[in-house]
Amino acid sequence: MNLPPLVQSFVLHFGEMGSRWGINRTVGQIYALLYVSPAPICAEEIADALGISRSNVSMSLRELQAWNLVLLKHKPDDRRDFFTTPDDVWLILRTLAEERKKREVDPTLSVLREILMQRPASDAERHAQARMSEMHTLIEQLTHWYEDVKQLETERLATLLSLGAKVTKLLEAKDRVVSLGRSRRPNPANKS
């Protein structure tokens, strides 16, 4: 690689992490390179910087475009395509979450719905269906939560994330207030 050491470390790490995230090493490296590049770069520059083939770069860029993670840019008097990533890291996070939901969560929910609509033929199938129903309920709850959270403005989302475990304390305080309110209400059953 023909990159400064700091950039090279970042690019190599993203390549290694790529396989853990379900993308190949080259796709991860290209994304990292585009992310830290101060200006949009073309496929030839990517191939030169990473020491990989032009065809590998093209396939990887197509995959990144399919994930909506890269932006295509043009320069005046240059017929080549140049690529970059969105500047807003929150937009990148939202895009990744949405794409993963479409590719992983939605198909799983569809399969679970289909299986849960079938009539179980044995005790083993009834047991399996009950377990799948629990999974379906959890995934649907997470999906509804995700739909609510993705509507939040970036500032509110950042605040929510920064709260961390403080949310638990807030919920506990809410529970105490609610239970206090219930204990002070007159019980209609006690009236004569």
Summary of the structure (lengths in Angstrom):
residues: 192
radius of gyration: 24.8
end to end distance: 86.2
largest distance: 90.4
contacts: 471
relative contact order: 0.06
helix: 72%
strand: 7%
